Amino acid sequence: MSLALKVVIVEDEALAAEKLKRYLLKYSQEIKVSERIDSVAGSVEWLEEHQSDIDLIFMDVQLVDGMSFEIFKKVKIVKPVIFITAYSEYALEAFKVNGIDYLLKPITFADLTTSLQKLEQLSEHLRWDENKSSQALQALAGNDRSIKNRFMVKLGDHIRSVTADQISLFYADGRDVYLITNQLRKFIIDYTLENLEEVLDPRLFYRINRAYIININAIQDVVVYSNSRLKITPLVKWENEIIVSREKVSDFKSWFDGVHQ
């Protein structure tokens, strides 16, 4: 490969940074690591002065003085960012701040290769400059939407993984959001319904109103309700009414019919 890039690595683990640097040079001898930074404060200071001199940022999520997402609140990032972390639960936040990829530790050379090839493909059409970076980031992130197909839940002192096909619905009660399984088990999760809309498979899940997201395979019946609304009866025994809000009826019918934009 002959990819020529100037890169900054934001990583507080020296060994992890060195491993990443070796992989980068293995991918292309023309890649230059300009700096390695280990903190939020240091990153803000360095990027304010030197961001125009680099092409790509590799960024760990958890740094010595806090979460790297704080960097984006203090300095405008106009370069593509590839996040590297040991924790998958931060993927949504990474894409919200224009991350183009999200690699889980321990990373492999194959993982890195895939990310850099993605960047190369996009760069053939869009230059990474301040005027076009937003357009490029949105295009790449949109083509690589991460679909969440399982959720980690707590059961007392135990941790379980619930897959999408085991979920009947999600509902919000005040500030709390709950996952309801096909067996009517109820788990509180650390997501808003807005978050869930961004990571769930839109072919399977649909947000029918402000309080509910339902799985297509968990619907037992749909009937016409008052005021041109629809009432859904789920397969699980559910005491509260689940009503498709009037403004969503048309879109819901398209989704229910298998048409989804």
CYANA upper distance limits for C-alpha pairs under 8 A (distance plus 0.5 A):
  1 MET  CA     27 TYR  CA      6.61
  1 MET  CA     28 SER  CA      5.75
  2 SER  CA     28 SER  CA      5.94
  2 SER  CA     29 GLN  CA      7.69
  2 SER  CA     30 GLU  CA      6.85
  3 LEU  CA     28 SER  CA      6.29
  3 LEU  CA     30 GLU  CA      6.76
  3 LEU  CA     31 ILE  CA      7.23
  3 LEU  CA    120 GLU  CA      8.28
  4 ALA  CA     28 SER  CA      7.73
  4 ALA  CA     29 GLN  CA      8.46
  4 ALA  CA     30 GLU  CA      5.17
  4 ALA  CA     31 ILE  CA      5.54
  4 ALA  CA     32 LYS  CA      8.22
  5 LEU  CA     30 GLU  CA      7.27
  5 LEU  CA     31 ILE  CA      5.19
  5 LEU  CA     32 LYS  CA      6.66
  5 LEU  CA     54 ILE  CA      7.96
  5 LEU  CA     55 ASP  CA      6.30
  5 LEU  CA     56 LEU  CA      7.63
  6 LYS  CA     31 ILE  CA      6.50
  6 LYS  CA     32 LYS  CA      5.39
  6 LYS  CA     33 VAL  CA      6.43
  6 LYS  CA     34 SER  CA      6.73
  6 LYS  CA     53 ASP  CA      7.97
  6 LYS  CA     54 ILE  CA      5.28
  6 LYS  CA     55 ASP  CA      5.72
  6 LYS  CA     56 LEU  CA      7.09
  7 VAL  CA     31 ILE  CA      7.72
  7 VAL  CA     32 LYS  CA      6.51
  7 VAL  CA     33 VAL  CA      5.19
  7 VAL  CA     34 SER  CA      6.20
  7 VAL  CA     35 GLU  CA      7.94
  7 VAL  CA     54 ILE  CA      6.23
  7 VAL  CA     55 ASP  CA      6.49
  7 VAL  CA     56 LEU  CA      5.47
  7 VAL  CA     57 ILE  CA      6.27
  7 VAL  CA     58 PHE  CA      7.91
  8 VAL  CA     33 VAL  CA      6.18
  8 VAL  CA     34 SER  CA      5.95
  8 VAL  CA     35 GLU  CA      5.52
  8 VAL  CA     36 ARG  CA      6.50
  8 VAL  CA     37 ILE  CA      8.28
  8 VAL  CA     54 ILE  CA      7.56
  8 VAL  CA     56 LEU  CA      7.16
  8 VAL  CA     57 ILE  CA      5.60
  8 VAL  CA     58 PHE  CA      6.83
  9 ILE  CA     17 ALA  CA      7.43
  9 ILE  CA     33 VAL  CA      7.75
  9 ILE  CA     35 GLU  CA      6.81
  9 ILE  CA     36 ARG  CA      5.23
  9 ILE  CA     37 ILE  CA      6.80
  9 ILE  CA     57 ILE  CA      6.57
  9 ILE  CA     58 PHE  CA      5.33
  9 ILE  CA     59 MET  CA      6.57
 10 VAL  CA     36 ARG  CA      6.27
 10 VAL  CA     37 ILE  CA      5.23
 10 VAL  CA     38 ASP  CA      6.19
 10 VAL  CA     39 SER  CA      7.86
 10 VAL  CA     43 SER  CA      7.58
 10 VAL  CA     57 ILE  CA      7.88
 10 VAL  CA     58 PHE  CA      6.48
 10 VAL  CA     59 MET  CA      5.07
 10 VAL  CA     60 ASP  CA      6.53
 11 GLU  CA     16 ALA  CA      7.99
 11 GLU  CA     17 ALA  CA      6.62
 11 GLU  CA     36 ARG  CA      7.35
 11 GLU  CA     37 ILE  CA      6.57
 11 GLU  CA     38 ASP  CA      5.45
 11 GLU  CA     39 SER  CA      8.10
 11 GLU  CA     58 PHE  CA      8.45
 11 GLU  CA     59 MET  CA      6.65
 11 GLU  CA     60 ASP  CA      5.70
 11 GLU  CA     63 LEU  CA      7.20
 12 ASP  CA     17 ALA  CA      8.32
 12 ASP  CA     37 ILE  CA      7.53
 12 ASP  CA     38 ASP  CA      4.53
 12 ASP  CA     39 SER  CA      7.27
 12 ASP  CA     60 ASP  CA      8.17
 12 ASP  CA     63 LEU  CA      6.10
 12 ASP  CA     64 VAL  CA      6.73
 13 GLU  CA     17 ALA  CA      6.76
 13 GLU  CA     38 ASP  CA      8.05
 14 ALA  CA     18 GLU  CA      6.69
 15 LEU  CA     19 LYS  CA      6.67
 16 ALA  CA     20 LEU  CA      6.72
 17 ALA  CA     21 LYS  CA      6.67
 17 ALA  CA     36 ARG  CA      7.99
 18 GLU  CA     22 ARG  CA      6.75
 19 LYS  CA     23 TYR  CA      6.85
 20 LEU  CA     24 LEU  CA      6.67
 21 LYS  CA     25 LEU  CA      6.80
 21 LYS  CA     33 VAL  CA      7.61
 22 ARG  CA     26 LYS  CA      6.61
 23 TYR  CA     27 TYR  CA      6.69
 23 TYR  CA    109 PHE  CA      6.47
 23 TYR  CA    112 LEU  CA      8.01
 24 LEU  CA     28 SER  CA      6.80
 24 LEU  CA     29 GLN  CA      8.34
 24 LEU  CA     31 ILE  CA      7.10
 24 LEU  CA    112 LEU  CA      8.38
 25 LEU  CA     29 GLN  CA      5.36
 25 LEU  CA     30 GLU  CA      7.85
 25 LEU  CA     31 ILE  CA      6.64
 25 LEU  CA     32 LYS  CA      8.41
 27 TYR  CA    113 THR  CA      7.51
 34 SER  CA     54 ILE  CA      8.09
 37 ILE  CA     42 GLY  CA      6.88
 37 ILE  CA     43 SER  CA      6.63
 38 ASP  CA     42 GLY  CA      7.55
 38 ASP  CA     43 SER  CA      8.06
 38 ASP  CA     63 LEU  CA      6.72
 38 ASP  CA     64 VAL  CA      7.05
 39 SER  CA     43 SER  CA      6.56
 39 SER  CA     63 LEU  CA      5.87
 39 SER  CA     64 VAL  CA      5.99
 39 SER  CA     65 ASP  CA      6.24
 39 SER  CA     66 GLY  CA      8.03
 39 SER  CA     68 SER  CA      8.44
 40 VAL  CA     44 VAL  CA      6.75
 40 VAL  CA     63 LEU  CA      7.18
 40 VAL  CA     64 VAL  CA      8.22
 40 VAL  CA     65 ASP  CA      6.67
 40 VAL  CA     66 GLY  CA      7.03
 40 VAL  CA     67 MET  CA      7.75
 40 VAL  CA     68 SER  CA      6.39
 40 VAL  CA     70 GLU  CA      7.44
 40 VAL  CA     71 ILE  CA      6.36
 41 ALA  CA     45 GLU  CA      6.84
 41 ALA  CA     65 ASP  CA      8.15
 41 ALA  CA     71 ILE  CA      8.24
 42 GLY  CA     46 TRP  CA      6.56
 43 SER  CA     47 LEU  CA      6.34
 43 SER  CA     71 ILE  CA      7.52
 44 VAL  CA     48 GLU  CA      6.55
 44 VAL  CA     71 ILE  CA      6.39
 44 VAL  CA     74 LYS  CA      7.22
 44 VAL  CA     75 VAL  CA      6.67
 45 GLU  CA     49 GLU  CA      7.25
 46 TRP  CA     50 HIS  CA      6.33
 46 TRP  CA     51 GLN  CA      7.92
 47 LEU  CA     51 GLN  CA      5.09
 47 LEU  CA     75 VAL  CA      7.98
 48 GLU  CA     75 VAL  CA      7.10
 50 HIS  CA     54 ILE  CA      7.77
 51 GLN  CA     77 ILE  CA      8.49
 51 GLN  CA     79 LYS  CA      8.16
 54 ILE  CA     79 LYS  CA      8.36
 55 ASP  CA     79 LYS  CA      6.79
 55 ASP  CA     80 PRO  CA      7.90
 55 ASP  CA    128 TRP  CA      7.62
 56 LEU  CA     79 LYS  CA      6.37
 56 LEU  CA     80 PRO  CA      5.87
 56 LEU  CA     81 VAL  CA      6.65
 56 LEU  CA     82 ILE  CA      8.36
 57 ILE  CA     79 LYS  CA      7.45
 57 ILE  CA     80 PRO  CA      6.77
 57 ILE  CA     81 VAL  CA      5.21
 57 ILE  CA     82 ILE  CA      6.77
 58 PHE  CA     81 VAL  CA      6.29
 58 PHE  CA     82 ILE  CA      5.39
 58 PHE  CA     83 PHE  CA      6.33
 58 PHE  CA     84 ILE  CA      7.49
 59 MET  CA     68 SER  CA      7.89
 59 MET  CA     81 VAL  CA      7.34
 59 MET  CA     82 ILE  CA      6.71
 59 MET  CA     83 PHE  CA      5.28
 59 MET  CA     84 ILE  CA      6.36
 60 ASP  CA     68 SER  CA      7.40
 60 ASP  CA     83 PHE  CA      6.20
 60 ASP  CA     84 ILE  CA      5.26
 60 ASP  CA     85 THR  CA      5.88
 61 VAL  CA     67 MET  CA      6.16
 61 VAL  CA     68 SER  CA      5.54
 61 VAL  CA     69 PHE  CA      7.61
 61 VAL  CA     83 PHE  CA      7.27
 61 VAL  CA     84 ILE  CA      7.21
 61 VAL  CA     85 THR  CA      6.22
 61 VAL  CA     90 TYR  CA      8.30
 62 GLN  CA     66 GLY  CA      6.59
 62 GLN  CA     67 MET  CA      5.26
 62 GLN  CA     68 SER  CA      6.58
 62 GLN  CA     85 THR  CA      7.96
 63 LEU  CA     67 MET  CA      6.38
 63 LEU  CA     68 SER  CA      6.91
 66 GLY  CA     70 GLU  CA      8.09
 68 SER  CA     72 PHE  CA      8.20
 69 PHE  CA     73 LYS  CA      7.75
 69 PHE  CA     93 GLU  CA      8.30
 69 PHE  CA     94 ALA  CA      8.21
 69 PHE  CA     97 VAL  CA      8.11
 70 GLU  CA     74 LYS  CA      7.33
 71 ILE  CA     75 VAL  CA      6.71
 72 PHE  CA     76 LYS  CA      6.67
 72 PHE  CA     77 ILE  CA      6.96
 72 PHE  CA     97 VAL  CA      7.62
 78 VAL  CA    129 ASP  CA      7.65
 78 VAL  CA    130 GLU  CA      6.10
 78 VAL  CA    133 SER  CA      6.31
 78 VAL  CA    134 SER  CA      7.66
 79 LYS  CA    128 TRP  CA      7.14
 79 LYS  CA    129 ASP  CA      7.85
 79 LYS  CA    130 GLU  CA      8.24
 79 LYS  CA    133 SER  CA      7.01
 80 PRO  CA     98 ASN  CA      7.75
 80 PRO  CA     99 GLY  CA      7.03
 80 PRO  CA    100 ILE  CA      6.85
 80 PRO  CA    128 TRP  CA      8.21
 80 PRO  CA    133 SER  CA      8.00
 80 PRO  CA    137 LEU  CA      7.21
 81 VAL  CA     98 ASN  CA      7.58
 81 VAL  CA     99 GLY  CA      5.30
 81 VAL  CA    100 ILE  CA      6.38
 81 VAL  CA    101 ASP  CA      7.78
 82 ILE  CA     99 GLY  CA      6.21
 82 ILE  CA    100 ILE  CA      6.23
 82 ILE  CA    101 ASP  CA      5.40
 82 ILE  CA    102 TYR  CA      6.42
 82 ILE  CA    103 LEU  CA      7.94
 82 ILE  CA    115 SER  CA      8.35
 83 PHE  CA     94 ALA  CA      7.45
 83 PHE  CA     99 GLY  CA      7.13
 83 PHE  CA    101 ASP  CA      6.72
 83 PHE  CA    102 TYR  CA      5.25
 83 PHE  CA    103 LEU  CA      6.60
 84 ILE  CA    102 TYR  CA      6.43
 84 ILE  CA    103 LEU  CA      5.27
 84 ILE  CA    104 LEU  CA      6.28
 84 ILE  CA    105 LYS  CA      7.11
 84 ILE  CA    107 ILE  CA      8.40
 85 THR  CA    102 TYR  CA      8.26
 85 THR  CA    103 LEU  CA      7.04
 85 THR  CA    104 LEU  CA      5.70
 85 THR  CA    105 LYS  CA      6.02
 86 ALA  CA    104 LEU  CA      5.79
 86 ALA  CA    105 LYS  CA      5.24
 86 ALA  CA    106 PRO  CA      7.77
 87 TYR  CA    104 LEU  CA      7.42
 88 SER  CA    104 LEU  CA      7.39
 90 TYR  CA     94 ALA  CA      6.77
 91 ALA  CA     95 PHE  CA      6.98
 91 ALA  CA    102 TYR  CA      6.99
 92 LEU  CA     96 LYS  CA      6.78
 92 LEU  CA    195 ASN  CA      8.14
 92 LEU  CA    198 GLU  CA      8.47
 92 LEU  CA    199 VAL  CA      7.87
 93 GLU  CA     97 VAL  CA      7.02
 94 ALA  CA     98 ASN  CA      7.23
 94 ALA  CA     99 GLY  CA      5.69
 94 ALA  CA    102 TYR  CA      7.78
 95 PHE  CA     99 GLY  CA      5.18
 95 PHE  CA    100 ILE  CA      7.24
 95 PHE  CA    101 ASP  CA      8.15
 95 PHE  CA    141 ALA  CA      7.32
 98 ASN  CA    134 SER  CA      8.48
 98 ASN  CA    137 LEU  CA      6.43
 98 ASN  CA    138 GLN  CA      7.58
 98 ASN  CA    141 ALA  CA      7.74
 99 GLY  CA    137 LEU  CA      7.98
 99 GLY  CA    141 ALA  CA      7.78
100 ILE  CA    137 LEU  CA      6.90
100 ILE  CA    140 LEU  CA      6.75
100 ILE  CA    141 ALA  CA      5.86
101 ASP  CA    115 SER  CA      7.03
101 ASP  CA    141 ALA  CA      8.09
103 LEU  CA    107 ILE  CA      6.97
103 LEU  CA    111 ASP  CA      7.51
103 LEU  CA    112 LEU  CA      8.35
107 ILE  CA    111 ASP  CA      6.83
107 ILE  CA    112 LEU  CA      7.75
108 THR  CA    112 LEU  CA      6.97
109 PHE  CA    113 THR  CA      6.55
110 ALA  CA    114 THR  CA      6.78
111 ASP  CA    115 SER  CA      7.02
112 LEU  CA    116 LEU  CA      6.75
113 THR  CA    117 GLN  CA      6.53
114 THR  CA    118 LYS  CA      6.76
115 SER  CA    119 LEU  CA      6.92
116 LEU  CA    120 GLU  CA      6.67
117 GLN  CA    121 GLN  CA      6.67
118 LYS  CA    122 LEU  CA      6.92
118 LYS  CA    140 LEU  CA      8.48
119 LEU  CA    123 SER  CA      6.58
120 GLU  CA    124 GLU  CA      7.01
121 GLN  CA    125 HIS  CA      8.13
122 LEU  CA    126 LEU  CA      6.76
122 LEU  CA    136 ALA  CA      7.76
122 LEU  CA    140 LEU  CA      7.57
123 SER  CA    127 ARG  CA      6.26
123 SER  CA    128 TRP  CA      7.67
126 LEU  CA    132 LYS  CA      7.43
126 LEU  CA    136 ALA  CA      6.75
127 ARG  CA    132 LYS  CA      7.11
127 ARG  CA    133 SER  CA      7.88
127 ARG  CA    136 ALA  CA      8.48
128 TRP  CA    132 LYS  CA      6.87
128 TRP  CA    133 SER  CA      5.73
128 TRP  CA    136 ALA  CA      7.94
129 ASP  CA    133 SER  CA      5.93
130 GLU  CA    134 SER  CA      8.17
132 LYS  CA    136 ALA  CA      6.69
133 SER  CA    137 LEU  CA      6.44
134 SER  CA    138 GLN  CA      6.62
135 GLN  CA    139 ALA  CA      6.69
136 ALA  CA    140 LEU  CA      6.68
137 LEU  CA    141 ALA  CA      6.44
138 GLN  CA    142 GLY  CA      6.31
139 ALA  CA    143 ASN  CA      6.77
140 LEU  CA    144 ASP  CA      6.89
141 ALA  CA    145 ARG  CA      6.62
145 ARG  CA    199 VAL  CA      8.27
146 SER  CA    199 VAL  CA      6.84
147 ILE  CA    199 VAL  CA      5.61
147 ILE  CA    200 LEU  CA      6.13
147 ILE  CA    201 ASP  CA      6.29
148 LYS  CA    199 VAL  CA      5.86
148 LYS  CA    200 LEU  CA      6.02
148 LYS  CA    201 ASP  CA      7.70
149 ASN  CA    163 THR  CA      6.28
149 ASN  CA    164 ALA  CA      5.54
149 ASN  CA    200 LEU  CA      7.64
149 ASN  CA    201 ASP  CA      8.20
150 ARG  CA    161 SER  CA      6.88
150 ARG  CA    162 VAL  CA      5.83
150 ARG  CA    163 THR  CA      4.51
150 ARG  CA    164 ALA  CA      5.92
151 PHE  CA    161 SER  CA      6.01
151 PHE  CA    162 VAL  CA      5.65
151 PHE  CA    163 THR  CA      6.88
151 PHE  CA    164 ALA  CA      8.32
152 MET  CA    159 ILE  CA      7.28
152 MET  CA    160 ARG  CA      6.19
152 MET  CA    161 SER  CA      5.03
152 MET  CA    162 VAL  CA      6.84
153 VAL  CA    159 ILE  CA      6.24
153 VAL  CA    160 ARG  CA      5.78
153 VAL  CA    161 SER  CA      6.67
153 VAL  CA    162 VAL  CA      7.65
153 VAL  CA    187 PHE  CA      7.02
153 VAL  CA    188 ILE  CA      8.09
153 VAL  CA    189 ILE  CA      7.43
154 LYS  CA    158 HIS  CA      6.26
154 LYS  CA    159 ILE  CA      5.09
154 LYS  CA    160 ARG  CA      6.69
154 LYS  CA    187 PHE  CA      7.88
155 LEU  CA    159 ILE  CA      6.44
155 LEU  CA    160 ARG  CA      7.55
162 VAL  CA    166 GLN  CA      6.88
162 VAL  CA    167 ILE  CA      7.87
163 THR  CA    167 ILE  CA      7.42
166 GLN  CA    181 THR  CA      6.06
166 GLN  CA    182 ASN  CA      6.12
167 ILE  CA    179 LEU  CA      7.50
167 ILE  CA    180 ILE  CA      6.44
167 ILE  CA    181 THR  CA      4.83
167 ILE  CA    182 ASN  CA      6.23
167 ILE  CA    215 ASN  CA      7.46
167 ILE  CA    218 ALA  CA      8.44
168 SER  CA    179 LEU  CA      8.46
168 SER  CA    180 ILE  CA      6.25
168 SER  CA    181 THR  CA      5.75
168 SER  CA    182 ASN  CA      5.77
168 SER  CA    214 ILE  CA      6.70
168 SER  CA    215 ASN  CA      5.87
168 SER  CA    217 ASN  CA      8.03
168 SER  CA    218 ALA  CA      5.54
168 SER  CA    234 PRO  CA      8.21
168 SER  CA    235 LEU  CA      8.43
168 SER  CA    236 VAL  CA      7.94
169 LEU  CA    179 LEU  CA      6.78
169 LEU  CA    180 ILE  CA      5.89
169 LEU  CA    181 THR  CA      7.64
169 LEU  CA    212 TYR  CA      7.54
169 LEU  CA    213 ILE  CA      6.09
169 LEU  CA    214 ILE  CA      4.80
169 LEU  CA    215 ASN  CA      6.28
169 LEU  CA    218 ALA  CA      8.04
170 PHE  CA    177 VAL  CA      7.42
170 PHE  CA    178 TYR  CA      6.04
170 PHE  CA    179 LEU  CA      5.19
170 PHE  CA    180 ILE  CA      6.51
170 PHE  CA    193 LEU  CA      8.32
170 PHE  CA    212 TYR  CA      6.23
170 PHE  CA    213 ILE  CA      5.58
170 PHE  CA    214 ILE  CA      6.91
171 TYR  CA    177 VAL  CA      6.17
171 TYR  CA    178 TYR  CA      5.94
171 TYR  CA    179 LEU  CA      7.39
171 TYR  CA    180 ILE  CA      8.49
171 TYR  CA    193 LEU  CA      8.20
171 TYR  CA    211 ALA  CA      5.73
171 TYR  CA    212 TYR  CA      4.98
171 TYR  CA    213 ILE  CA      6.88
172 ALA  CA    176 ASP  CA      6.21
172 ALA  CA    177 VAL  CA      4.82
172 ALA  CA    178 TYR  CA      6.81
172 ALA  CA    192 THR  CA      8.34
172 ALA  CA    193 LEU  CA      7.69
172 ALA  CA    210 ARG  CA      8.43
172 ALA  CA    211 ALA  CA      5.39
172 ALA  CA    212 TYR  CA      7.13
173 ASP  CA    177 VAL  CA      6.73
173 ASP  CA    178 TYR  CA      8.34
173 ASP  CA    211 ALA  CA      7.78
176 ASP  CA    188 ILE  CA      7.43
176 ASP  CA    189 ILE  CA      8.23
176 ASP  CA    192 THR  CA      8.32
177 VAL  CA    188 ILE  CA      6.33
177 VAL  CA    189 ILE  CA      6.43
177 VAL  CA    190 ASP  CA      7.74
177 VAL  CA    191 TYR  CA      7.08
177 VAL  CA    192 THR  CA      6.80
177 VAL  CA    193 LEU  CA      7.73
178 TYR  CA    186 LYS  CA      6.91
178 TYR  CA    187 PHE  CA      5.90
178 TYR  CA    188 ILE  CA      4.86
178 TYR  CA    189 ILE  CA      6.33
179 LEU  CA    186 LYS  CA      6.25
179 LEU  CA    187 PHE  CA      5.66
179 LEU  CA    188 ILE  CA      6.72
179 LEU  CA    189 ILE  CA      7.24
180 ILE  CA    184 LEU  CA      6.22
180 ILE  CA    185 ARG  CA      6.09
180 ILE  CA    186 LYS  CA      5.26
180 ILE  CA    187 PHE  CA      7.14
181 THR  CA    185 ARG  CA      5.70
181 THR  CA    186 LYS  CA      7.19
182 ASN  CA    218 ALA  CA      8.06
182 ASN  CA    235 LEU  CA      8.31
182 ASN  CA    236 VAL  CA      6.80
183 GLN  CA    236 VAL  CA      7.68
184 LEU  CA    236 VAL  CA      6.78
184 LEU  CA    237 LYS  CA      7.98
191 TYR  CA    195 ASN  CA      6.38
191 TYR  CA    196 LEU  CA      7.04
192 THR  CA    196 LEU  CA      6.86
193 LEU  CA    197 GLU  CA      6.69
193 LEU  CA    211 ALA  CA      8.21
193 LEU  CA    212 TYR  CA      8.31
193 LEU  CA    213 ILE  CA      7.96
194 GLU  CA    198 GLU  CA      7.27
195 ASN  CA    199 VAL  CA      7.25
196 LEU  CA    200 LEU  CA      6.26
197 GLU  CA    202 PRO  CA      8.22
197 GLU  CA    206 TYR  CA      8.29
197 GLU  CA    207 ARG  CA      7.71
200 LEU  CA    204 LEU  CA      8.32
200 LEU  CA    205 PHE  CA      7.04
201 ASP  CA    205 PHE  CA      6.60
202 PRO  CA    206 TYR  CA      6.88
202 PRO  CA    260 HIS  CA      8.08
203 ARG  CA    255 TRP  CA      7.98
203 ARG  CA    258 GLY  CA      8.02
203 ARG  CA    260 HIS  CA      7.51
204 LEU  CA    215 ASN  CA      5.97
204 LEU  CA    216 ILE  CA      5.83
204 LEU  CA    217 ASN  CA      7.92
205 PHE  CA    213 ILE  CA      6.90
205 PHE  CA    214 ILE  CA      5.94
205 PHE  CA    215 ASN  CA      5.09
205 PHE  CA    216 ILE  CA      6.65
206 TYR  CA    213 ILE  CA      5.82
206 TYR  CA    214 ILE  CA      6.05
206 TYR  CA    215 ASN  CA      7.28
206 TYR  CA    216 ILE  CA      8.13
206 TYR  CA    252 PHE  CA      8.13
206 TYR  CA    255 TRP  CA      8.27
207 ARG  CA    212 TYR  CA      6.30
207 ARG  CA    213 ILE  CA      4.56
207 ARG  CA    214 ILE  CA      6.98
208 ILE  CA    212 TYR  CA      6.40
208 ILE  CA    213 ILE  CA      6.49
208 ILE  CA    214 ILE  CA      7.81
208 ILE  CA    243 ILE  CA      7.76
208 ILE  CA    244 VAL  CA      5.45
208 ILE  CA    245 SER  CA      7.05
208 ILE  CA    248 LYS  CA      7.26
208 ILE  CA    252 PHE  CA      7.70
209 ASN  CA    213 ILE  CA      8.03
209 ASN  CA    243 ILE  CA      7.78
209 ASN  CA    244 VAL  CA      6.43
209 ASN  CA    245 SER  CA      6.07
209 ASN  CA    248 LYS  CA      8.16
212 TYR  CA    242 ILE  CA      8.07
214 ILE  CA    218 ALA  CA      7.59
214 ILE  CA    219 ILE  CA      8.24
215 ASN  CA    219 ILE  CA      7.50
216 ILE  CA    256 PHE  CA      7.86
218 ALA  CA    234 PRO  CA      6.10
218 ALA  CA    235 LEU  CA      5.90
218 ALA  CA    236 VAL  CA      7.98
219 ILE  CA    232 ILE  CA      7.39
219 ILE  CA    233 THR  CA      6.71
219 ILE  CA    234 PRO  CA      5.02
219 ILE  CA    235 LEU  CA      6.28
220 GLN  CA    232 ILE  CA      8.10
220 GLN  CA    233 THR  CA      6.02
220 GLN  CA    234 PRO  CA      5.52
220 GLN  CA    235 LEU  CA      5.48
221 ASP  CA    232 ILE  CA      6.36
221 ASP  CA    233 THR  CA      5.52
221 ASP  CA    234 PRO  CA      7.39
222 VAL  CA    230 LEU  CA      7.06
222 VAL  CA    231 LYS  CA      6.15
222 VAL  CA    232 ILE  CA      5.15
222 VAL  CA    233 THR  CA      6.81
223 VAL  CA    230 LEU  CA      6.16
223 VAL  CA    231 LYS  CA      5.80
223 VAL  CA    232 ILE  CA      7.17
224 VAL  CA    228 SER  CA      7.46
224 VAL  CA    229 ARG  CA      6.75
224 VAL  CA    230 LEU  CA      5.23
224 VAL  CA    231 LYS  CA      6.84
225 TYR  CA    229 ARG  CA      5.50
225 TYR  CA    230 LEU  CA      5.37
225 TYR  CA    231 LYS  CA      6.23
226 SER  CA    230 LEU  CA      8.25
227 ASN  CA    246 ARG  CA      7.97
228 SER  CA    246 ARG  CA      6.76
229 ARG  CA    243 ILE  CA      7.45
229 ARG  CA    244 VAL  CA      6.44
229 ARG  CA    245 SER  CA      6.52
229 ARG  CA    246 ARG  CA      5.45
229 ARG  CA    249 VAL  CA      7.00
230 LEU  CA    243 ILE  CA      6.21
230 LEU  CA    244 VAL  CA      5.58
230 LEU  CA    245 SER  CA      7.91
230 LEU  CA    246 ARG  CA      8.26
230 LEU  CA    249 VAL  CA      7.42
231 LYS  CA    241 GLU  CA      7.81
231 LYS  CA    242 ILE  CA      6.38
231 LYS  CA    243 ILE  CA      5.08
231 LYS  CA    244 VAL  CA      6.71
232 ILE  CA    241 GLU  CA      8.16
232 ILE  CA    242 ILE  CA      5.94
232 ILE  CA    243 ILE  CA      6.66
232 ILE  CA    244 VAL  CA      7.89
233 THR  CA    238 TRP  CA      8.48
233 THR  CA    242 ILE  CA      7.60
234 PRO  CA    238 TRP  CA      7.55
244 VAL  CA    248 LYS  CA      6.96
244 VAL  CA    249 VAL  CA      6.69
244 VAL  CA    252 PHE  CA      8.27
245 SER  CA    249 VAL  CA      6.97
248 LYS  CA    252 PHE  CA      6.36
249 VAL  CA    253 LYS  CA      6.67
250 SER  CA    254 SER  CA      6.98
251 ASP  CA    255 TRP  CA      6.76
252 PHE  CA    256 PHE  CA      6.44
253 LYS  CA    257 ASP  CA      6.51
254 SER  CA    258 GLY  CA      6.84
254 SER  CA    259 VAL  CA      5.50
254 SER  CA    260 HIS  CA      7.17
255 TRP  CA    259 VAL  CA      5.53
255 TRP  CA    260 HIS  CA      5.83
